[in-house]
Amino acid sequence: MNPKKIAQFLKGFLKLWKNKGILIIFLLIAIYLTFFLLSPYILKHLQTSYNQKFVFYSVSEPLVSLLKFSLVLTFILLFPFLWYFLISFFNFLYSFKKSHFWLFYVLGLFLFYLGVVFCYEVTLPFGIKFLISFKTEKIEPAISLGHFVNFFSFFILAFGLIFELPLFICFLSMGRIINPSKLGSYRKEIFFIIVVIAALVTPTPDAFNMSLLAIPLYILFELGLFLSKLIQKSETTLNTSNTPLEDNQKELQKD
């Protein structure tokens, strides 16, 4: 990475913040407060969906839980803007083609929200059902609101960000940090690492739930390799096509 380019990008960002900072802060506060007001209804819907009743064990727990939950919802809603900022940063470093820039942007949004929906619709229902199944006649579940918000928020955000794996592989490849061809030769080791990550991230220890994350993650890894090799080939083709033009220009300058 070029430190000068990073400094230029930060300078441009600070200039934007100076001009639009107050408006951005106002919008963030407005969105956050809106979600804060809606959070009790959303949590009530989740409570009904999972057929459980949330309880709290301290006076401040409901307020703190709503503040945390609102923050997570705000992040999910504003992710397109945050992702655009991040893609713009990588674009400033690597000078993407316009088509590549929008491909990365749209694909990044799709993968993030795919991860969020996958977690909400598949992983969490199975995980919560499995964990609650350990109740007995003498042991009844009483889910703390604070613990549920932490549990729900962690897995929703973790899945959304983990599903960005193909694009992060592409960025590392474009930055010459990794070589996609060499990385592909370590598929067995990477598959093992993915299984370990899936075991740590999934809320249940059973193989079925673990495979629900491990298999999609490995497919995303292969997608990342494919995109990296595709971009690498296009860059190589572009460099070879530019070389004869540069040689002709040098010959003309000599003449």
N, C-alpha and C positions, 0 to 999 in steps of 0.2 A: 504494500500500500504506500502511496505517495503522501507524505505528511503535508506537502504544499496543497494538494487537492483537498485533503481533509480540512485544512485551515480555511481554504476558499469556501468550501461548502458550509462550514460553521459560520463564517462571516455573512454569507447570504442568508442563512437561517436566522441569525441575530438581527439582521436588517428587516426581515419579514416579521419577526417577533416584535420589533420596535414599532412597526407600522400597524400590525394587526393583533398585537398581543392582548389588548384590552377586550377586543371582540371575541377572540378565541377563549379567553378566561370566562367571559360572560356566557358563551354558548356551553362550555363545559359544565359550569355551575348549574345552568338551566336544565341540561340533560340529566345531570346527576340528581338534582332535586326531583325531577319528574320520575325517575326510577325509584327514588326513595319513597315517594308517595304511592307508587305502584307495587313496590316490593311485597307488602303484606298480602295483596291479592294474588301475586305470582306464587308466593310461598304457600298460600292456602290451596292453590291449584296443585302444586307439587305434593302437598300433604294428602290431598284427595287421590292423586294419581298413584301414590305409593301406599295408600290405605293405612296411613300411620298418623299419629297425633304427636305434634312437636310439643316439647315442654322446655322450660328454662329453669336454671338453678341459681341465678343471681339477678339482682334488680336491673343491672345494666346490660345483661345478655341480649334482650330483644333489640335494644337500640344499637348496640355494637354489631349485631348480626345483620340488621337492616343496612347499616352503613357499609359493611363489607360486601353484602349482596348487591347493593346499588353500584358500588365501584366495579364489580365484575361485569354487571350488565352494561355499564357505560363503556367499559373496555371492549366488550363484544360488539356493541353498536358502532363504536368509533374505529374499529379495526381497519376498515377500508382506508381511512385517512392516515392512520399510523403506518399501514403497509405501503401506501403511496409515498410517504416520507422516507421509509426505509429503502424502497426500490429506487427512489430518486438519489439517495446516498450512494447506492451501488452503481447506479447509472453514471454518477459523477466520477466514480473511481474507474469504472471499466468501459465507459462510453458504449452503451448498448446500441444496437440498431433500434429504430423506432418500433419495428414489429416485435423484437425481442422484449423491449420494455413493456409493451402492453400484454404480451404473452405471459411474462412473469407476474404482472400485476393481476390479471384476471385469474390465472392459474393459482396464484397465492390466495386470493379471496375464496376461490372454489374449494381448495384443499382445507383452509382453516375452518370454514363453515361446514364442510363435510365431516371433519373431525369432531366438531361440536355436536352436530346432529347424530353422528354415529355413537358418540358417548351417551347422549341423552336418550336415544331410542333403543340402543342395544346394550351397551356395557353397564350403565347405571341400573336399569331395571333388573337385569340378571344378577348384578353384584349385590344390590340391596336385598333382593329376594333370597339370595343364598345366605347372606349374613344374618338376616332375620329368622331364617329357618332353624337356627339353633335354640330358639325359645322353647321352653317347656311349660308344663302346667304351673310350676312354681316360679319360673323366670319369664316375666313378660317384658317385651321391649318398651323402653321409654326413650325416644330419640331426642337428644338435646338440640334445640334450635341452632345454637352456636356451632356445635359439632357437625350438624347436617350442612350448614352453610359452608363451613370450611371444606368438608368432604366433597360436596357438590361442586364448589368453585374450583378446587384443585383439579379434579378430573376433567371438567369441562374445558378449562384453559390448557391443561396438559395435553389432552387429545388434539385440540385445535392447533397447538404449536408443533406437536410431534408430526402431524400430517403435513407440515411444511418441509419435511425432510428432503424431497426431491429438489426443491429450489435451493436449499442451503448447500446441497452437494454441487449444484450448478455454480453457485457463487464461489465456493471453495476451489472448484476446478478452473473457473475464469481467473481467479486470483493466483493461479499456479501453486496453490497450497497442497492440493491433492491431484493425482493423475488418475482419471477414470479407468484407464486401461489396466493400471496396476491394482487399483482398488477392486476391480472385478475379479482379480485372481485370488482374493481373500474372501470369497463368498461364504465358505464354511464358517470361518471365524466370525464374520459379520452376522451370519444367521444366528450363531450362538449368542452374540452380544445382544441382538434384537430380542431373543427369547428371554434373556436375563432382564432386559429393560421392561419387557411385557410382564414378567413375573413381579417386578417391583411396582409397576404403575397400576396394574389391574387391581381392583379392590378385593378380589377373591383369589385363593390359592389353587383353585381347580384348573385342570388343563384346558377345559372347554373355554372358559372366559379368557385365559391367557392366550389361547390360539386366536380368539376374536380380535386381539390387537396385534399379535405377532405376524399373522399372515398378511393383513393389510400393510403393516410396516415394511415387510420384506418386499412386497409388490411396489411400494413407494420407493424403496431403495433402488430397485431395478429401473423404475421410471426415471429416477435421478441420474443413474448411470447412462441410460439411453439419451436423455436430454443433454447431458454433459458431452458425450461423444458426438452428438449431432452438432452442437455449438462449436466444438473443437474442430470438426471437419469443415464447417462453414468458414471459420477463421483461417484455417490452413489454405482453403481454396481461394479466399480473398487475398491472402498474402502472396500466394504464387501468381495470381493474376495481376497483382500490382507490381511485382518484381520486374517484368519486361518493360513496363512503362518507366520505371525508375532508371533502368539501364539505358533506355533510349534518351531520356532527358540528360543523363550524364554524358553520353556520346555527343549530343547536340551542343552541350556546354563546352566540350573539348574542341569541337570544330569551330 
